[in-house]
Amino acid sequence: MFDDPEIGRIVGLLVVAVIVIFVLTVLFRAIRIVPQGANGIVERLGRYHKTLTPGLHILVPLIDHMRPLIDMREQVVSFPPQPVITEDNLVVSIDTVVYFQVTDPRDATYEITNYLAAVEQLTTTTLRNVVGGLNMEEALTSRDNINGQLRVVLDEATGKWGIRVSRVELKAIDPPHSIQDAMEKQMRAERDRRAAILTAEGDKQSEILRAEGEKQAAILRADGEAQAAILKANGESKAIATVFNAIHEGKPNAELLAYQYLLTLPKIADGESSKLWVIPAELTEALKGLGGAFKGIK
């Protein structure tokens, strides 16, 4: 075919090189390594053939074809805020996070075109259905209930796609600005009310403690005065008894008693309330006797 043997040899080498490169390429494409945490779908002549698990696999060249690897780990997808209308016709913005995992690579490949987009749309629809049956206050306070309802509905709907929804979380529920302002005012008023109650309770306890202290002080003061009066009365009683005993032991006569009475009169006159003196009749006789006694001394 070629007149020049050298040219023929070169062409032969080129043909051999092309064949070797083709064979190596085919062999390289026939060897597939699936990493841990992923699965691969193999199609033979356009039909599903098998699912490749992590490890080394050999495919039939030019017959088998492996689709892009499917991540079998749990995936976290955060969807953009969605406007949702509540039962009382208020629009709230809700951020949603969905935790799901592919359990059947074949169903995830052939039962749905794009399972990520499908999960997002299904989450949005289910969220509007669930929150649409709640008013604003229930939507803000029933987050766990909403999460549970979303998870049940999504898990049931995505089961035929080979997907298991493990959790659904509402990151944020943002009511309209007017509602936020009203809620802030309400919270501020509630805090002021609680502060007023605590202040009043503190004042009440303070007054109770003060009154209790004054009561105890009055009781102690009265007890002290009573004890003092008792001691004073006991002292006066003992003094009177002592004087009485001394007088009787001294056997006083009428003149001595009249003299003692005269000594007591100035003390009686010192009292501011002494306006009227009552002099006993016996005093006159005593004074007469006292006068006679003085005459006898002369």
Steps between C-alpha positions, in 0.01 A plus 500: 500500500784733584801498265738615767550234768589766756169676449318172529673424828413841639139461399492158660637641822239775497222247450630289786528807721142600420378150575690494829364840601148389408535181701641686800222757479236229485658316792526822698137577438408146597654542845285696744575586862203605712601701812360440846165668560389480136329258261507476122230396253618287206297486180561231242393600152284775652320283753558476874749226573622526860595730786866534585596519866826653630805317365665392172279388208559385142252599228455356154657752260270672252200317648476610861460864596512639856290803590629774735558382856223541755588626848360257758583715803243711683466830324398838638321737268403854602223650293457877451229679704150422382199732545218312672149627577363408843139430588447863609626626159844615612806436286799352680843418358629155597851357454509121479779244536442140390718203604460204263688195376486292181411143594443352152728634222295335226173668606677832553631473141199371309195599708570875507684733265664720767436389853653815655261729310214260576574508874513881495168535320333238717630671815364837388158356415472302822615797704228721354237236568606450862553866592189605307289321763658693789465858612798725561538423869473124444755516217749679723452270802444162329832460322558144623150401390558648153836322472339167589218538247741602225728203567214249491355634174839535328621158608183336372511684167871451434500129592422398141797708382742297712547788745449508877435836668641484853439855623344829401594817686354849475797733535298818530141621487491872422159668538420833328672811637175638637444179695859505622455854633178401676669192649791710626261747663309213659821344631614838632165552676519149646850564633386831653202325660721232652743763626213692662370182663845417636543855630159495669574159649831631633331805654237275655759273657693803624188647664416164656849465642496860625158454667615171650809673639294782649262247652783306661654826624167611652457162667849514644449861609170414673661200668781722622260762635292231670807348660615846611157577648498167679847557639409856604180381669691224676757755619238740627318216667817390677578861595151550650526171682840596637378841616185347647701241690745764623218721622329216684824385653571858616154530661442859385267730691263761360756780528756312287242422231394867492863601463554258211185628333629856524823391333303341215284805425770692305552202272126484435497871423769453230255318274359717225161330518458557872227760520307379807633360826294270715617508863367217716326585829751288687770739383353783711512290814853395414607857452350592838694219658810610316453856631461373855816302460694807394361691804610222727851531357508867593 
